[in-house]
Amino acid sequence: MSENQNFDLIVIGAGSGGVRLARMSAQRGARVAIVESRYLGGTCVNVGCVPKKLFVYGAHVSEELEDAGGYGWHVPREQVGFDWPTLVANKNAEIERLNGVYRRLLDNAGVRVIEGSARLADANTVVVGDDRYQTRHITIATGSWPVVPELPGQECILTSNEMFYLPQLPRQAVVWGGGYIAVEFAGILAGLGVETTLLYRGEMFLRGFDDDVRRFTAEELTKKGIQLRFGVTIESVQPEGGHYNLSLSDGSRLTTGLVMAATGRRALTEGLGLTDVGVELTPSGHIRVDEHFQTNVPGITALGDVVGTPQLTPVAIAQAMVLSRRLFGDGQGEMDYNHIPTAVFCQPNIGTVGLTEAEARAAGHQVRVYRSEFKPMKYTLTGRQERCLMKLVVDGDSDRVLGAHMVGPDAGEIIQGLAVAIKAGATKAEFDATIGIHPTSAEEFVTMREPVADA
């Protein structure tokens, strides 16, 4: 076998985690190849975090234009227009630029990029098309893929993947699901002028987030005209002309121009030949790994969404750093999944880090809760009724801040800084001793003095 088909590591999947693992390992002296069947950058860059946030920015412009009058700007409504194809085209151009950036990063690190679908012949052999590649280590980093439940008319339902390439916007849309992807797309569509309904089978969306955050977000989304229907799900979809007729589980019917499902994602393992070489999967279909990303087959590791850890780009990148060090560095390194901050880019944004109130109580903490709701200063001149929520969950015995939660403008930007403090074990007294930046919304986190009475 030729030298250019013999490697120390072959990474299958060129998403954020796979690319980081390949680059860091090559920089440690390993001979590395990465195999990708779709696009460099994975879900996040192409049909996830990046284009989604660009759409969020675009959707929020309408509110900025509405609010301009309160600050003396005259924006005649008849002169304001929105062109969806322009937004999509500009987004596509940015994604193509990022694809090129990822290609250059890999090339500059000396990583060989192999385009095609990979299959494992054994623990040391990867087959791509007619070519066979030998390697000491194989890492699966293929990510996840959206799932549409099986029901009559399933073929009429879009997922987040297709939403980024819609040729035109409908007048009405239904978003089906209760996770962060559903909530974010409902906000995007509504902000772009689409009459939007969100359907969720549970009593309240955003399961796993703090209950105050869930309640507050529901109130704010309702103010923005999004119709929230909980306790209901779709049973069938029937196309009729340019519309779709939905039969719902409560016996009602709904007509809409678009149906998007954000009802879950599955690990992307089909066609890899994992079970043929003995790699174990979990009941949920994820690759089973230990705390060091090792599968039950020596030489085969996996990381990112495909192993069922939190489906967040920074988590996959952190895993890649640890695994590269363990494979080609000093053999040390551990992942810490505590205090992972995250954001939901609905409108207003959600930012959260640490324990929810319910989690803290379930863990046996003597909980003190500090909570504040207010109108952001930005809206005092505009008449906009959007409000902000901030909440701290504190251990009553140690005074340590266990969690921080926010719903409001730039929540993700604000919570990122608090995540450092909470990771470092900051106490409520240390929050109180920190001087706030005035006037900002963020200063509320260091000025909440009295715990809420019902905590």
C-alpha positions as CSV (number, residue, x, y, z in Angstrom):
1,M,0.0,0.0,0.0
2,S,1.3,3.4,-0.9
3,E,2.4,5.9,1.7
4,N,-0.4,8.3,0.9
5,Q,-2.9,5.7,1.9
6,N,-1.4,4.8,5.2
7,F,-2.2,7.1,8.2
8,D,-2.0,7.3,12.0
9,L,-5.6,8.7,12.2
10,I,-8.5,8.8,9.9
11,V,-11.4,11.0,11.0
12,I,-14.8,10.3,9.5
13,G,-16.9,13.5,9.4
14,A,-15.6,17.0,8.9
15,G,-17.8,18.9,11.3
16,S,-16.4,21.1,14.0
17,G,-15.3,18.3,16.2
18,G,-13.8,16.2,13.4
19,V,-11.9,19.1,11.9
20,R,-10.5,20.1,15.3
21,L,-9.3,16.6,16.0
22,A,-7.7,16.3,12.6
23,R,-5.9,19.6,12.8
24,M,-4.6,19.2,16.4
25,S,-3.5,15.6,15.8
26,A,-1.6,16.6,12.6
27,Q,0.1,19.5,14.5
28,R,1.2,16.9,17.0
29,G,3.0,15.0,14.2
30,A,0.4,12.4,13.2
31,R,-0.4,11.5,9.6
32,V,-4.1,12.4,9.4
33,A,-6.8,12.1,6.8
34,I,-10.4,13.3,7.1
35,V,-13.3,11.8,5.1
36,E,-16.4,13.9,4.4
37,S,-19.4,13.0,2.1
38,R,-21.3,16.3,2.2
39,Y,-19.7,19.6,3.3
40,L,-16.8,20.9,5.4
41,G,-17.9,22.3,8.7
42,G,-20.7,19.9,9.3
43,T,-24.2,20.9,10.6
44,C,-23.1,23.9,12.5
45,V,-21.6,25.8,9.6
46,N,-23.9,24.6,6.9
47,V,-27.4,23.9,8.3
48,G,-27.1,24.8,11.9
49,C,-25.7,27.4,14.3
50,V,-24.2,29.8,11.7
51,P,-26.9,30.2,9.1
52,K,-29.6,30.1,11.9
53,K,-28.1,33.0,13.7
54,L,-27.8,35.0,10.4
55,F,-31.5,34.4,9.9
56,V,-32.2,35.5,13.5
57,Y,-30.3,38.7,12.8
58,G,-32.4,39.2,9.7
59,A,-35.6,38.5,11.4
60,H,-34.9,41.0,14.2
61,V,-34.4,43.9,11.8
62,S,-38.2,44.4,11.5
63,E,-38.3,45.2,15.2
64,E,-35.4,47.6,14.9
65,L,-37.3,49.4,12.2
66,E,-40.5,49.6,14.2
67,D,-38.6,50.9,17.2
68,A,-36.7,53.6,15.2
69,G,-39.5,56.1,15.6
70,G,-39.1,56.3,19.3
71,Y,-35.6,57.5,18.7
72,G,-36.5,60.1,16.1
73,W,-35.9,58.2,13.0
74,H,-38.6,58.4,10.3
75,V,-38.9,55.1,8.5
76,P,-42.0,55.2,6.2
77,R,-43.6,51.8,6.3
78,E,-44.5,52.0,2.6
79,Q,-40.8,52.2,1.8
80,V,-39.8,49.2,3.8
81,G,-39.5,45.9,2.0
82,F,-38.0,42.5,2.6
83,D,-36.6,40.2,0.0
84,W,-36.1,36.6,1.2
85,P,-34.0,35.4,-1.8
86,T,-31.5,38.2,-1.0
87,L,-31.1,36.9,2.6
88,V,-30.7,33.3,1.4
89,A,-28.1,34.3,-1.3
90,N,-26.0,36.4,1.2
91,K,-26.2,33.5,3.7
92,N,-25.1,31.1,1.0
93,A,-22.1,33.3,0.1
94,E,-21.0,33.4,3.8
95,I,-21.3,29.6,4.2
96,E,-19.2,29.1,1.0
97,R,-16.6,31.4,2.5
98,L,-16.5,29.4,5.7
99,N,-16.3,26.1,3.7
100,G,-13.2,27.6,2.1
101,V,-11.8,28.6,5.5
102,Y,-12.2,25.0,6.8
103,R,-10.5,23.7,3.7
104,R,-7.5,26.0,4.2
105,L,-7.2,25.1,7.9
106,L,-7.0,21.4,7.0
107,D,-4.6,22.0,4.1
108,N,-2.3,24.2,6.2
109,A,-2.2,21.6,9.0
110,G,-1.2,18.9,6.5
111,V,-4.5,16.9,6.8
112,R,-5.5,15.0,3.7
113,V,-9.2,15.6,2.8
114,I,-10.9,12.6,1.2
115,E,-14.3,13.3,-0.3
116,G,-16.8,10.5,-0.3
117,S,-18.7,8.1,2.0
118,A,-16.6,6.0,4.3
119,R,-17.1,2.4,5.5
120,L,-15.1,0.5,8.0
121,A,-13.7,-2.8,6.7
122,D,-12.1,-3.5,10.0
123,A,-10.6,-1.6,13.0
124,N,-7.7,-0.4,10.9
125,T,-9.2,-0.1,7.4
126,V,-11.4,2.6,5.9
127,V,-13.0,2.2,2.5
128,V,-14.0,5.2,0.4
129,G,-15.3,4.3,-3.1
130,D,-12.7,2.0,-4.6
131,D,-9.9,3.0,-2.3
132,R,-8.8,1.4,0.9
133,Y,-6.9,3.3,3.6
134,Q,-4.9,1.8,6.5
135,T,-4.7,3.6,9.8
136,R,-3.8,3.1,13.4
137,H,-6.8,4.9,14.7
138,I,-10.3,5.7,13.4
139,T,-12.5,8.3,14.9
140,I,-16.2,8.6,14.0
141,A,-17.4,12.2,14.1
142,T,-20.4,12.1,11.7
143,G,-22.9,14.0,13.9
144,S,-26.6,13.8,13.8
145,W,-29.5,14.3,11.3
146,P,-33.1,15.6,11.8
147,V,-35.9,13.0,12.1
148,V,-39.5,13.4,10.9
149,P,-42.0,11.1,12.6
150,E,-43.7,8.6,10.4
151,L,-47.3,9.6,9.6
152,P,-49.5,10.1,6.6
153,G,-48.1,13.0,4.6
154,Q,-44.6,12.7,6.1
155,E,-43.1,13.6,2.7
156,C,-44.7,17.1,2.9
157,I,-42.8,18.0,6.1
158,L,-39.6,20.0,6.0
159,T,-36.8,19.9,8.6
160,S,-34.3,22.6,9.6
161,N,-32.0,21.5,6.8
162,E,-34.5,22.5,4.1
163,M,-35.5,25.7,5.8
164,F,-32.2,27.3,5.0
165,Y,-32.8,26.9,1.3
166,L,-36.5,27.8,0.9
167,P,-37.1,29.4,-2.5
168,Q,-39.8,31.7,-0.9
169,L,-41.5,32.3,2.4
170,P,-45.1,31.2,2.9
171,R,-47.8,33.4,4.4
172,Q,-48.5,30.9,7.2
173,A,-46.2,28.2,8.8
174,V,-46.5,25.5,11.4
175,V,-43.4,24.6,13.4
176,W,-43.8,21.2,15.1
177,G,-41.6,20.6,18.2
178,G,-40.7,21.9,21.6
179,G,-36.9,22.1,21.6
180,Y,-34.6,25.0,21.0
181,I,-34.6,24.5,17.2
182,A,-38.4,24.7,17.0
183,V,-38.5,27.8,19.2
184,E,-35.7,29.5,17.2
185,F,-37.3,28.9,13.8
186,A,-40.7,30.0,15.1
187,G,-39.1,33.3,16.0
188,I,-37.3,33.6,12.7
189,L,-40.5,33.0,10.7
190,A,-42.6,35.3,12.8
191,G,-39.9,38.1,12.6
192,L,-40.0,37.8,8.8
193,G,-43.7,38.4,8.7
194,V,-45.0,34.8,8.5
195,E,-48.1,33.9,10.5
196,T,-46.6,31.2,12.7
197,T,-48.0,28.5,14.9
198,L,-45.8,26.3,17.1
199,L,-47.3,22.9,18.1
200,Y,-45.9,20.8,20.9
201,R,-47.2,17.6,22.5
202,G,-46.1,18.5,26.0
203,E,-47.5,21.0,28.5
204,M,-44.7,23.5,28.0
205,F,-41.8,23.6,25.5
206,L,-38.0,23.8,26.2
207,R,-37.9,20.8,28.5
208,G,-34.8,20.8,30.6
209,F,-34.6,24.5,30.9
210,D,-35.5,26.4,34.1
211,D,-39.2,26.5,34.6
212,D,-39.2,30.3,35.0
213,V,-37.4,30.6,31.7
214,R,-39.9,28.4,29.9
215,R,-42.9,30.3,31.3
216,F,-41.4,33.7,30.6
217,T,-40.3,32.8,27.1
218,A,-43.8,31.5,26.3
219,E,-45.2,34.8,27.4
220,E,-42.8,36.8,25.3
221,L,-43.3,34.7,22.1
222,T,-47.0,35.1,22.4
223,K,-46.6,38.9,22.5
224,K,-44.8,38.7,19.2
225,G,-47.7,37.0,17.6
226,I,-46.6,33.4,17.6
227,Q,-49.5,31.1,18.4
228,L,-48.4,28.5,20.9
229,R,-50.5,25.3,21.1
230,F,-49.3,22.8,23.7
231,G,-50.7,19.4,24.4
232,V,-51.2,18.7,20.7
233,T,-49.4,16.9,17.9
234,I,-49.8,16.3,14.2
235,E,-51.5,13.1,13.1
236,S,-51.5,13.6,9.3
237,V,-50.6,16.1,6.6
238,Q,-52.6,16.4,3.4
239,P,-51.4,18.6,0.5
240,E,-54.1,20.6,-1.3
241,G,-53.0,23.0,-4.0
242,G,-50.4,25.2,-2.5
243,H,-51.4,24.5,1.1
244,Y,-51.4,21.7,3.6
245,N,-54.3,20.5,5.7
246,L,-53.2,19.2,9.1
247,S,-55.2,16.8,11.3
248,L,-54.2,17.3,14.9
249,S,-54.4,15.0,17.9
250,D,-57.1,17.1,19.6
251,G,-59.5,16.6,16.7
252,S,-58.9,20.0,15.2
253,R,-57.6,20.8,11.7
254,L,-55.2,23.5,10.6
255,T,-54.4,24.8,7.1
256,T,-50.9,26.3,6.5
257,G,-48.4,27.0,3.7
258,L,-45.5,25.2,5.3
259,V,-44.9,22.5,7.9
260,M,-41.5,22.2,9.6
261,A,-40.7,19.4,12.1
262,A,-38.1,19.9,14.8
263,T,-39.0,16.8,16.7
264,G,-35.6,15.2,17.2
265,R,-32.3,14.1,15.7
266,R,-30.7,10.7,15.3
267,A,-27.0,9.7,15.3
268,L,-25.7,9.6,11.7
269,T,-24.2,6.0,11.6
270,E,-25.9,4.4,8.5
271,G,-23.5,2.9,6.0
272,L,-20.4,3.1,8.2
273,G,-20.4,-0.7,8.8
274,L,-20.0,-0.2,12.5
275,T,-21.9,-3.3,13.6
276,D,-20.0,-5.3,11.0
277,V,-16.8,-4.6,12.8
278,G,-18.4,-5.1,16.3
279,V,-18.9,-1.5,17.4
280,E,-21.7,-1.3,20.0
281,L,-24.5,1.1,19.8
282,T,-26.8,2.3,22.6
283,P,-30.6,1.8,22.5
284,S,-31.0,5.3,21.2
285,G,-28.7,4.5,18.2
286,H,-25.6,6.5,19.4
287,I,-22.2,5.0,19.4
288,R,-21.3,3.6,22.9
289,V,-18.1,5.1,24.2
290,D,-16.3,5.3,27.6
291,E,-15.3,8.6,29.2
292,H,-12.2,8.7,26.9
293,F,-14.3,8.3,23.7
294,Q,-13.1,4.7,23.2
295,T,-15.6,2.3,21.7
296,N,-15.6,-1.4,22.6
297,V,-13.3,-2.0,19.6
298,P,-9.7,-1.1,20.2
299,G,-8.5,1.6,17.8
300,I,-12.0,3.0,17.1
301,T,-13.1,6.1,18.9
302,A,-16.1,8.5,18.4
303,L,-17.0,12.0,19.5
304,G,-19.6,14.7,19.1
305,D,-23.4,14.4,18.5
306,V,-22.9,10.8,17.3
307,V,-22.1,9.7,20.9
308,G,-25.1,11.3,22.6
309,T,-23.4,14.0,24.7
310,P,-24.8,17.5,24.7
311,Q,-25.3,18.4,21.0
312,L,-23.3,21.7,21.1
313,T,-20.5,22.6,18.8
314,P,-18.2,23.8,21.6
315,V,-18.7,20.4,23.3
316,A,-17.5,18.5,20.2
317,I,-14.5,20.8,19.9
318,A,-13.6,20.3,23.5
319,Q,-13.9,16.6,23.1
320,A,-11.6,16.7,20.1
321,M,-9.0,18.6,22.0
322,V,-9.1,16.0,24.8
323,L,-9.0,13.0,22.4
324,S,-6.1,14.4,20.3
325,R,-4.1,14.8,23.5
326,R,-4.9,11.3,24.6
327,L,-4.0,9.8,21.2
328,F,-1.0,11.8,20.2
329,G,0.0,13.9,23.2
330,D,0.8,12.9,26.8
331,G,-2.1,10.5,27.0
332,Q,-3.9,12.7,29.6
333,G,-7.0,14.8,29.6
334,E,-10.6,14.5,30.7
335,M,-13.9,16.1,29.7
336,D,-15.9,18.0,32.2
337,Y,-19.6,18.3,31.3
338,N,-20.5,20.4,34.3
339,H,-21.5,24.1,33.9
340,I,-21.8,24.0,30.1
341,P,-23.3,27.4,29.1
342,T,-25.8,27.5,26.2
343,A,-28.1,29.9,24.4
344,V,-31.3,29.7,22.5
345,F,-31.5,32.4,19.8
346,C,-35.2,32.9,19.9
347,Q,-36.5,36.5,20.3
348,P,-35.8,37.5,23.0
349,N,-32.7,35.3,23.5
350,I,-32.2,32.7,26.3
351,G,-28.9,32.3,28.0
352,T,-28.3,29.7,30.7
353,V,-25.5,28.0,32.7
354,G,-25.4,25.6,35.6
355,L,-28.3,24.1,37.5
356,T,-32.0,25.0,37.1
357,E,-34.0,25.6,40.3
358,A,-35.6,22.2,40.0
359,E,-32.2,20.4,39.4
360,A,-30.7,22.2,42.4
361,R,-33.6,21.1,44.7
362,A,-33.5,17.5,43.4
363,A,-29.7,17.4,44.1
364,G,-30.5,18.3,47.8
365,H,-29.3,21.8,47.9
366,Q,-30.9,24.3,50.3
367,V,-31.9,26.7,47.5
368,R,-32.1,30.5,47.5
369,V,-33.5,32.0,44.3
370,Y,-32.9,35.6,43.1
371,R,-35.2,36.7,40.3
372,S,-35.8,40.0,38.5
373,E,-38.1,40.9,35.6
374,F,-38.0,44.3,33.9
375,K,-38.3,46.2,30.7
376,P,-34.8,46.7,29.0
377,M,-33.8,50.3,28.8
378,K,-33.7,50.0,25.0
379,Y,-37.5,49.8,24.9
380,T,-38.4,52.6,27.2
381,L,-38.8,55.1,24.3
382,T,-40.3,52.7,21.8
383,G,-43.4,51.4,23.4
384,R,-42.3,47.8,22.9
385,Q,-43.6,45.6,25.7
386,E,-40.8,43.1,25.6
387,R,-39.4,42.3,29.1
388,C,-36.3,40.6,30.5
389,L,-35.9,37.9,33.0
390,M,-32.8,37.2,35.1
391,K,-32.4,34.5,37.7
392,L,-29.7,33.2,40.0
393,V,-29.9,29.8,41.8
394,V,-27.8,29.8,44.9
395,D,-26.9,27.1,47.5
396,G,-28.0,28.4,50.8
397,D,-25.3,26.6,52.8
398,S,-22.2,27.5,50.8
399,D,-23.5,30.6,49.1
400,R,-22.2,29.3,45.8
401,V,-24.0,30.3,42.7
402,L,-25.3,27.1,41.1
403,G,-27.0,28.5,38.1
404,A,-27.7,31.7,36.1
405,H,-30.5,32.1,33.7
406,M,-31.6,34.9,31.4
407,V,-34.3,35.7,28.8
408,G,-33.6,39.0,27.1
409,P,-31.5,40.9,24.5
410,D,-28.0,39.5,24.1
411,A,-28.6,36.8,26.8
412,G,-26.0,34.5,25.3
413,E,-23.3,37.3,25.3
414,I,-24.1,38.1,29.0
415,I,-24.2,34.5,30.2
416,Q,-20.9,33.6,28.6
417,G,-19.1,35.8,31.1
418,L,-21.1,34.5,34.1
419,A,-20.2,31.0,33.0
420,V,-16.6,31.7,33.9
421,A,-17.5,32.9,37.4
422,I,-19.8,29.9,38.0
423,K,-17.2,27.5,36.7
424,A,-14.7,29.0,39.1
425,G,-17.1,28.5,42.0
426,A,-18.2,32.1,42.6
427,T,-20.4,32.8,45.6
428,K,-23.4,35.2,45.7
429,A,-21.4,37.4,48.0
430,E,-18.8,37.7,45.3
431,F,-21.5,38.6,42.8
432,D,-22.8,41.2,45.2
433,A,-19.2,42.6,45.7
434,T,-18.7,43.0,41.9
435,I,-19.3,46.5,40.6
436,G,-21.9,46.6,37.8
437,I,-21.6,48.4,34.5
438,H,-24.3,51.1,34.4
439,P,-26.6,51.4,32.6
440,T,-26.8,47.8,31.3
441,S,-29.2,44.9,31.7
442,A,-26.2,42.7,32.7
443,E,-25.6,44.7,35.9
444,E,-28.9,43.2,37.3
445,F,-27.0,40.0,38.0
446,V,-24.8,41.8,40.6
447,T,-27.5,44.0,42.1
448,M,-30.2,41.4,43.1
449,R,-30.1,41.5,46.9
450,E,-33.2,39.9,48.2
451,P,-34.2,36.2,47.5
452,V,-37.7,35.7,46.2
453,A,-40.2,35.0,48.9
454,D,-41.6,31.8,47.4
455,A,-38.2,30.1,47.0
